[in-house]
Amino acid sequence: MSRQRTDVAIQGAGMVGLFAALRLARAGLSVSVLDAERPPVWRGRGGEYRQRVSALNRHTEALLDADGVWAAMAAARVSPFRAITAEDAAGGGRVHFDAAEVGEPHLGHIVENDLVRAMLARACREAGVHFSVPGAVQGWAEEESALILDLGEGRQLQTGLLVGADGAGSAIREQAGIAVDHRGYGQRAIVAAVETGEPHGETARQRFLAGGPVAFLPLADGRCSIVWSLPESEAEAILRLEDAAFVEVLNEAAGSLVGGVTGSGPRGAFPLHRLHARRYIAERVALVGDAAHVIHPLAGQGANLGFRDAETLAAEVAAARERGRDPGGTAVLRRFERARRGDNLAVQAAMEAFHQAFTRGEAPLVALRSLGFNLTDRLPPLKHAFMRLAMGRALG
């Protein structure tokens, strides 16, 4: 039986887990990251775009910039979005948000998830983070001021804090006995990179349809990444279409949004659901990102909430260490939970309200939501408030 020691163990080498690892390592803690696979290595600007992208807001950009990661990402391939246009296909309502209206150069950037992971992993290695791959926590036992993690095959890892950053199906959450509130939407999101008839103009465009929204997100090579939410049966049928037929049905959904879709790259899909952990913490355990909460992707805020989780947890743990207190103690973890739970629940509730409002077809509701779009478009203070929230900025 071999036993190693680390201040913090993180299960999950996704974007949020790696960011937490980097922040904690730079605060002077020893960190071990466990995952089934190694993080991707960025091979350069060439090659097909990865299917999964995130809309990183200004706050997340600032976090990555403060840690010296954003410059490398920006030098690779990211695309700013300076404006957002949204329209209701049924009611005709439309709203347009432009960063220039609030004196900002852009609202955020569209970035491939694998690019974020690759750059964070490189920074983690430089900061001394240890990677255990393949590695997975099989269970743990509590000792005084520590957890003894069972990694299988006679390996153990002693840690003062275990972070579950292992996604919506979190094994850490399940082993900690933390229950969740969960609801499936009966939808899947189709993703692909597509060519369009008109330049995207660094504008993110979204059209709300009866079955779910279709979004066109600008990419650095001039194409757009689509996220098209559909009922599961429709999504499965569309995924089986030949490329030309897929482009045809996508054009029907897009309307005049992008001047027509002219071609598509490989397609993928992922199920849509809502999830929220009833607790974010257990004894020397904390959940971050999708392990704690999953929201509908219609506003692109899921990844940003995860980065906020990691930022807050790392700050609380580092502050406790500086004061000579137990970084994985209950008081520290409760402060993290209090700081994040309310914010995440509020955003999740807002996304749920949007989803319900735009997937129902009653005439009065269609008229009301389109009126809301049009009024927002004509009321600068309201538009500016929405933009600042989307950027991750405080109102005022």
Buried (B, 14 or more C-beta within 10 A) or exposed (E): EEEBEBBBBBBBBBBBBBBBBBBBBBBEBBBBBBBEEEBBEBEEEEEEBBBBBBBBBBBBBBBBEEBBBBEBBBEBBBBBBBBBBBBBBBBEBBBBBBBEEBEBEBBBBBBBBBBBBBBBBBBBBEBEBBBBEEBBBEEBEEEEEBBBBBBEEEBBBBBBBBBBBBBBEBBBBBBBEBEBEEEEBBBBBBBBBBBBEEEBEBBBBBBBBEBBBBBBBBBBEEBBBBBBBBBBEBBEEBBEBEEEEBBEBBBEBBEEBBEBBEEBBEBBBBEBBBBBBEBBBBEBBBBBBBBBBBBBBBBBBBBBBBBBBBBBBBBBBBBBBEEEEBBBBEEBBEBBBEBBBEBBEEBBEBBBEBBEBBBEEEEEBBBEBBEBBBEBBEEEEBBBBBBBBBBBBEEE
